[in-house]
Amino acid sequence: MALTNFVKNVRNIMRNDAGINGDAQRIEQIAWMLFLKVYDEKENDWEFNEDNYHSFIPEECRWRNWAKDDGTGEAMTADKLLNFVDNTLFPTLKSLEVNPDTPMRSAIVRATFEDANQYMKDGVLLRQLLNVIDALDLSSYEESHAFGEIYETILKEMQSAGSAGEFYTPRALTDFMAEIIQPKIGERMADFACGTGGFLTSWLKALDKQVKTAEDREQYALSIYGIEKKQFPYMLCVTNMLLHDIDSPQVNHGNSLTKDVLNYTDDDKFDVILMNPPYGGNEKNDVKRHFPSDLCSSETADLFMVVIQYRLAKNGRAAVILPDGFLFGTDNAKLAIKEKLLREFNLHTIVRLPGSIFAPYTSIATNILFFTNEKAEGAAEGFSTKETWFYRMDMPEGYKHFSKTKPMLLSHCKPMEEWWNNRTEIIDAEAGDEKSRCFSAQELLDLGLNFDQCKFPKEEEEVLRPEELLKRYHAQRTALDAKIDQTLAEIQQLLGIDSINPIASIDPIAPINTIDTIKTIKKNPTHGKK
């Protein structure tokens, strides 16, 4: 089928189903179907490449045995199909037996369906939707990779799905962070709140350029690790990984904050961590008890920063997106976390991001913190950080702000990349504006651990004297009156109305101030005339 019509077709079908209420349910409905479709295609590969392959999914519940329509008229539809999906398929997949020895590629089936839902109530429409999804030829390399773009569209729609998921990090930003962190074959990268897998896919994209041998490809497939708390994003992430040829994605359905951070060993640590942790949420006491008292916070983003600090391997690298509140926060936990960054890690760069980076879904201003788990050469006694560079990413030329129709592009990161490789301070002392500046670790400590540096300049409101304000008002009103008079004259000319005495030319009862009347008069010139 034409991939460009895929999203349109499935949307049109589900609009007519009484069980689908809003974007969140529509996307979740597509998600579990896509997972089973993609998984079935992967099983074709596994059956071809492996002797005696046995599916983890019972035969009657495999996509090929219930979802496909071979055109013989035997495919399930209407009430029979609804009954099968609601009373056989979902209960079976939710109750698949999984133990510690179950291979990851099998265990993800049970994990994917644990909290999944089937919303559709019309079995005929459900059959139509299945047929559209099954028409995707994912066995074709070209169409499979082209479908990746369609899948990106589905993931972006999560932004408007309310509580269904966290904010979708712009792909341009995840790609930039993955590139700048410089992946290496053999390294393992983690995202402890991986959502739909944006950072994981950007890492794989950057790492793929270095794959030269079959051994490299094996290391590539083992290089990612993710955890996602929410069921819906988890389902999308697993499908995303399967589409990227990760047959056994190391992606777990769970909460990264529910393990005591002091119990992590070297085996629990990673070479690279790329994350945009959830922020704005508050955690309960049973979660906070897993953290040392001085680092314990009710703010979700703070707790994830602590997890990252305890799970970043020696000499490891991290790039983490955090809200402005972390930079200027002065509560005890934030101060302790920031001091730990300076004393035990090399916090070498903080990038200030425009407030509209996640527009139109939130205007929260964010930042990228880049740090390593090593002591910088020349760092002062008691610090692992020698100096921290701040850089402000201004809006690209021609943009007032990012939006859904004008999103951030990878090309917008080019100035930041050029600065990264040739760091210089950019300060306009006369205007009091700092775009880039370097601080020593001691200077930041002396500033009270206030990392809110190189701020975005605030737009100043012009305050005029009363007489100047009145003069400007009269000028603007005169200009507006002239524009209104010109528009009215054009309408009168269009309608053939006497410009000297227009009222005498029109039936006084006719509502000439409506667009509908104007259209009627144009179609019937005699309408409204005496």
C-alpha positions in Angstrom: 0.0 0.0 0.0 1.0 3.7 -0.3 2.7 4.5 3.0 1.8 8.1 2.7 -1.9 7.1 3.0 -1.4 4.8 6.0 -2.0 7.3 8.8 -4.9 8.9 7.0 -6.6 5.5 6.4 -6.3 4.3 9.9 -7.5 7.6 11.3 -10.6 7.6 9.0 -11.5 4.1 10.0 -11.3 4.7 13.8 -13.2 8.0 13.6 -16.3 5.9 12.9 -15.9 3.6 15.9 -17.9 4.5 19.0 -15.2 2.9 21.3 -12.4 5.2 20.2 -12.4 8.5 22.2 -9.6 10.9 21.4 -6.0 10.7 20.2 -4.7 8.7 23.1 -7.0 5.7 22.5 -6.6 5.9 18.7 -2.8 5.8 18.9 -2.8 3.0 21.6 -5.1 1.0 19.4 -2.8 1.2 16.5 0.3 0.6 18.7 -0.6 -3.0 19.8 -1.6 -4.0 16.3 1.6 -2.6 14.9 3.6 -4.5 17.5 2.0 -7.8 16.5 2.4 -7.1 12.8 6.1 -6.2 13.2 6.7 -9.1 15.6 5.2 -11.5 13.1 7.6 -10.2 10.4 10.5 -10.8 12.8 9.3 -14.3 13.4 9.5 -15.0 9.7 13.1 -14.1 9.8 13.7 -16.2 12.9 12.0 -19.2 11.4 14.2 -18.9 8.3 17.5 -18.4 10.2 17.0 -20.8 13.1 16.4 -24.6 13.1 13.4 -25.7 15.1 12.2 -22.2 15.9 9.1 -22.3 18.2 7.0 -19.2 18.7 6.4 -17.9 22.2 2.9 -16.8 21.1 0.3 -19.6 20.9 -0.6 -20.5 17.3 -4.1 -19.2 17.3 -2.9 -15.8 18.6 -0.1 -15.3 16.0 -0.9 -12.4 13.7 -0.8 -14.7 10.6 -3.5 -17.0 12.0 -6.2 -14.5 13.0 -5.4 -11.0 11.6 -4.6 -11.8 7.9 -7.4 -11.8 5.3 -6.4 -14.1 2.5 -9.4 -13.1 0.4 -11.3 -16.4 0.7 -14.0 -14.9 2.9 -12.9 -17.0 5.9 -11.2 -14.2 7.8 -12.9 -13.3 11.1 -14.9 -10.1 11.2 -17.8 -8.4 13.0 -18.8 -10.0 16.4 -16.7 -13.1 15.9 -13.6 -11.0 15.6 -14.4 -8.8 18.5 -15.1 -11.8 20.7 -11.8 -13.4 19.7 -9.7 -10.2 20.4 -11.5 -9.4 23.7 -11.8 -12.9 25.1 -9.0 -14.9 23.7 -6.2 -12.8 22.2 -5.7 -10.3 25.1 -6.2 -12.7 28.0 -3.8 -15.1 26.4 -1.0 -12.6 25.7 -1.4 -10.9 29.1 -1.0 -14.3 30.9 2.0 -15.7 29.0 4.4 -17.4 31.4 7.7 -15.5 31.8 10.6 -16.4 34.1 14.2 -15.2 34.4 15.3 -17.7 31.7 12.8 -16.5 29.1 14.6 -14.8 26.2 14.1 -11.1 26.0 12.6 -11.3 22.5 9.9 -13.6 24.0 9.4 -11.8 27.3 8.6 -8.5 25.5 5.3 -10.0 24.2 3.9 -10.4 27.8 5.4 -7.0 28.9 3.9 -5.3 25.9 0.4 -6.5 26.6 0.4 -6.3 30.4 -1.6 -3.0 30.5 -2.6 -2.7 26.8 -6.2 -2.1 25.9 -8.6 -2.9 23.0 -11.0 0.0 22.6 -12.9 -0.7 19.3 -16.5 -1.8 19.5 -17.3 -2.4 15.8 -15.9 -5.7 14.5 -16.3 -4.7 10.8 -14.2 -1.5 11.4 -11.7 -3.6 13.3 -11.4 -5.9 10.3 -10.9 -2.9 8.0 -8.1 -1.6 10.3 -6.4 -5.0 10.5 -6.4 -5.1 6.7 -4.8 -1.7 6.3 -2.0 -2.6 8.8 -1.5 -6.1 7.3 -1.0 -4.5 3.9 2.3 -3.1 5.0 5.0 -5.1 3.4 7.6 -5.0 6.1 9.5 -7.9 4.5 10.6 -5.5 1.9 13.8 -3.6 3.0 12.7 -0.4 1.3 9.1 -0.4 2.6 10.2 -1.5 6.1 12.6 1.5 6.4 10.1 3.8 4.8 7.6 2.8 7.4 10.1 4.0 10.0 9.1 7.6 8.9 5.4 6.7 9.3 6.2 5.3 12.8 7.9 8.6 13.6 4.6 10.4 12.8 2.7 8.1 15.2 5.3 8.8 17.9 5.0 12.5 17.4 1.2 12.3 17.8 1.9 11.1 21.4 2.6 14.8 22.2 -1.1 15.6 21.9 -2.2 12.3 23.7 -2.5 13.9 27.1 -1.4 11.6 29.9 -0.5 8.8 27.5 3.2 9.7 27.5 5.9 12.2 28.3 6.9 15.0 26.0 8.3 13.8 22.8 12.0 15.0 22.6 12.6 16.6 19.1 14.5 14.1 17.0 16.9 16.8 15.9 17.9 17.3 19.5 18.3 13.6 20.3 20.4 13.2 17.1 22.6 16.1 18.0 23.2 14.7 21.5 24.0 11.2 20.2 26.4 12.6 17.6 28.2 14.9 20.0 28.7 12.2 22.6 30.7 10.2 20.0 29.5 6.6 20.3 32.0 3.8 20.0 31.5 0.1 19.1 31.5 -2.0 22.3 30.0 0.7 24.5 26.6 0.3 26.2 24.2 3.2 26.3 21.2 3.6 28.7 18.1 5.7 29.0 16.3 5.1 32.4 13.1 6.7 31.2 13.2 5.9 27.5 9.7 6.7 26.5 9.2 5.7 22.9 12.9 5.2 22.3 14.0 8.5 20.8 17.5 8.5 22.4 17.9 4.8 21.7 17.2 5.2 18.0 19.5 8.3 17.7 22.3 6.3 19.4 21.8 3.4 17.0 21.8 5.8 14.0 25.1 7.4 15.1 26.7 4.0 16.0 25.6 2.4 12.7 28.2 4.5 10.8 30.9 2.6 12.6 29.7 -0.9 11.9 32.1 -2.7 9.6 32.0 -6.4 10.5 29.5 -9.0 11.7 31.1 -8.8 15.2 30.4 -5.0 15.1 26.8 -5.7 14.2 26.4 -8.0 17.1 27.9 -5.4 19.5 25.6 -2.8 17.9 22.5 -4.9 18.7 23.7 -5.3 22.4 24.6 -1.6 22.9 21.3 -0.2 24.2 19.4 -0.5 27.5 16.1 1.2 28.4 13.5 1.3 31.1 10.0 2.8 30.7 7.5 3.1 33.5 4.4 3.7 31.3 2.8 0.9 29.3 1.9 2.8 26.2 5.3 4.4 25.5 7.0 1.0 26.4 4.9 -0.7 23.7 5.9 1.9 21.1 9.5 1.7 22.1 9.8 -2.1 21.7 8.1 -1.9 18.3 10.6 0.9 17.4 13.5 -1.3 18.4 12.2 -4.3 16.3 11.9 -1.9 13.3 15.5 -1.0 13.8 16.6 -4.7 13.6 17.1 -5.1 17.3 15.7 -8.6 17.6 16.0 -8.8 21.4 15.7 -5.2 22.7 17.0 -4.8 26.2 14.0 -2.6 27.1 12.3 -3.2 30.4 8.8 -2.2 31.6 9.4 -0.8 35.1 10.4 2.2 37.3 14.0 3.2 37.5 13.5 4.9 40.8 12.4 1.8 42.8 15.8 0.3 43.5 18.2 1.5 46.3 20.9 3.4 44.4 23.5 2.3 46.9 23.1 -1.3 45.8 24.2 -0.7 42.2 27.4 -2.5 41.2 29.7 -2.1 38.3 27.5 -4.5 36.3 24.6 -2.0 36.6 26.6 0.9 35.1 26.8 2.1 31.5 29.4 3.8 29.4 27.0 6.4 28.1 23.7 7.8 29.4 21.4 9.9 27.2 18.2 11.1 28.8 15.3 13.5 29.1 14.0 12.4 32.4 10.4 13.3 33.4 10.1 16.5 35.4 7.5 18.4 37.2 6.3 15.3 39.0 6.5 14.5 42.7 7.5 11.1 44.1 6.0 9.4 47.2 8.0 8.5 50.3 8.3 4.8 49.3 10.3 5.9 46.3 12.4 8.5 48.0 13.6 6.0 50.6 15.8 4.4 47.9 18.0 7.5 47.9 20.6 8.9 50.4 19.0 11.5 52.7 21.2 14.4 51.4 20.2 13.6 47.8 16.6 12.8 48.5 14.0 15.0 46.7 10.4 14.8 45.9 11.1 16.2 42.4 11.3 13.4 39.8 14.0 15.0 37.7 16.3 15.4 40.7 15.9 11.7 41.6 16.8 10.7 38.0 19.9 12.8 38.2 21.0 10.8 41.3 20.3 7.5 39.5 22.4 8.7 36.6 25.3 9.6 39.0 25.2 6.2 40.5 24.9 4.3 37.2 27.5 6.1 35.0 30.5 3.9 34.6 34.1 5.1 35.4 35.1 7.4 32.5 31.6 7.2 31.2 29.8 10.1 29.4 26.4 11.6 29.9 24.1 14.1 28.3 20.9 14.9 30.2 18.0 17.4 29.5 16.9 19.2 32.6 14.5 22.1 33.3 15.7 25.6 34.3 14.5 24.9 37.9 17.4 22.5 38.4 19.9 25.2 37.4 18.8 27.9 39.9 17.1 25.7 42.5 18.3 26.2 46.0 16.6 23.5 48.0 19.0 21.2 49.9 18.7 18.2 47.5 19.4 20.2 44.3 22.4 21.9 45.9 23.8 18.6 47.0 23.3 17.0 43.6 24.9 20.0 41.9 27.9 20.0 44.3 28.3 16.3 43.7 28.4 17.0 39.9 31.3 19.4 40.5 33.2 17.4 43.0 32.8 13.8 41.7 32.1 14.4 38.0 33.5 16.6 35.2 30.5 18.9 34.4 32.2 20.4 31.3 29.2 21.9 29.4 25.7 23.3 29.9 23.7 24.3 26.9 20.7 26.6 27.4 17.9 25.6 25.1 15.1 27.9 23.8 11.8 27.8 25.8 9.9 26.7 22.7 11.9 23.5 22.1 8.9 21.4 23.2 6.3 23.7 21.7 3.4 23.7 21.4 3.0 21.2 24.2 5.0 23.0 26.9 6.9 26.2 27.3 9.2 24.9 30.0 12.7 26.1 29.4 15.3 23.3 29.4 19.0 22.7 29.2 21.5 20.0 28.3 24.1 19.0 30.9 27.1 17.2 29.6 29.4 15.5 32.1 31.8 12.6 32.5 32.7 10.3 35.4 36.3 11.3 35.6 38.5 14.0 37.0 39.4 16.7 34.5 43.1 17.4 34.0 44.1 20.4 36.0 41.0 20.3 38.3 41.5 22.0 41.6 41.8 20.0 44.8 38.5 18.7 45.9 36.9 18.9 42.5 36.6 16.7 39.4 35.4 19.6 37.3 38.0 22.1 36.2 35.7 24.4 34.3 32.1 24.5 33.1 31.3 26.1 29.8 27.8 27.7 29.3 26.4 28.2 25.8 23.1 29.7 24.9 21.4 28.2 21.8 19.5 31.2 20.3 16.6 30.9 18.0 17.7 30.4 14.3 17.3 33.4 11.9 13.7 33.8 10.8 12.2 32.0 13.8 10.5 33.7 16.7 9.8 30.3 18.3 9.5 26.7 17.4 6.1 25.2 16.8 4.4 22.1 15.5 4.6 23.4 11.9 8.1 24.9 12.4 9.9 22.4 14.5 13.5 22.3 15.5 15.8 20.9 12.7 19.2 19.3 13.0 20.7 22.2 10.9 19.7 24.5 13.8 22.4 22.8 15.9 25.2 23.7 13.4 26.3 26.9 15.2 26.3 25.0 18.5 28.4 22.3 17.0 30.9 24.8 15.5 31.2 26.5 18.9 31.6 23.1 20.6 34.8 22.4 18.6 36.2 25.9 19.0 35.1 27.2 22.4 35.3 30.9 22.9 33.5 33.3 25.3 30.8 35.4 23.6 30.1 38.4 25.8 28.6 41.8 25.0 29.7 43.7 28.0 28.0 46.9 26.9 24.6 45.2 26.6 25.2 43.0 29.6 24.6 39.9 27.4 26.5 36.7 27.8 25.9 34.0 25.1 28.9 31.8 26.1 31.0 32.0 29.2 33.4 29.7 31.2 33.3 29.4 35.0 35.7 27.5 37.2 34.2 24.9 39.6 35.2 27.2 42.5 33.4 30.2 40.9 30.2 28.2 40.6 30.5 27.1 44.2 31.1 30.7 45.2 27.9 31.7 43.3 25.9 29.4 45.6 25.8 26.7 43.0 23.6 28.9 40.8 24.0 27.3 37.3 21.5 29.8 35.8 24.2 31.6 33.6 24.1 32.9 30.0 20.4 33.6 30.3 18.1 34.5 27.4 17.7 38.2 27.2 14.2 39.4 28.4 12.2 41.5 26.0 11.8 44.9 27.7 8.5 46.6 27.5 8.7 50.1 26.2 7.2 52.7 28.6 6.2 56.0 26.9 5.3 59.3 28.4 1.5 60.0 28.4 1.6 62.5 25.6 3.8 60.2 23.4 1.4 57.3 24.1 -1.6 59.4 23.0 0.2 60.5 19.9 1.0 56.9 19.0 -2.5 55.8 19.7 -4.0 58.5 17.4 -1.6 57.7 14.6 -2.4 54.0 14.8 -6.2 54.7 14.9 -6.0 57.0 11.9 -4.1 54.3 10.0 -6.7 51.7 11.0 -9.6 53.9 10.0 -8.1 54.5 6.6 -7.7 50.8 6.1 -11.3 50.1 7.1 -12.5 52.9 4.7 -10.5 51.3 1.8 -11.9 47.8 2.5 -15.5 49.2 2.6 -15.0 51.0 -0.7 -13.8 47.8 -2.3 -16.8 45.9 -1.0 -19.2 48.6 -2.3 -17.6 48.5 -5.7 -17.8 44.7 -5.8 -21.6 44.9 -5.0 -22.3 47.8 -7.3 -23.5 50.0 -4.5 -23.8 53.8 -4.8 -20.7 54.9 -2.9 -22.3 58.3 -2.2 -25.5 57.0 -0.8 -25.1 53.3 -0.3 -28.0 52.9 2.0 -30.4 54.1 -0.7 -29.2 51.3 -3.0 -30.0 48.4 -0.7 -33.1 47.0 0.9 -33.0 48.3 4.4 -34.1 44.9 5.7 -31.3 43.0 4.0 -28.4 42.1 6.4 -25.6 43.5 4.3 -23.1 43.1 7.1 -22.8 39.3 6.6 -20.6 37.4 4.3 -23.5 35.1 3.3 -25.4 38.1 1.9 -22.4 39.3 0.0 -22.0 35.9 -1.6 -25.8 35.8 -2.5 -25.6 39.3 -4.1 -22.6 38.2 -6.2 -24.5 35.1 -7.5 -27.8 37.1 -8.1 -27.1 40.7 -8.9 -30.8 41.6 -8.6 -30.9 40.4 -5.0 -31.4 43.2 -2.5 -32.0 45.9 -5.1 -35.1 48.0 -5.5 
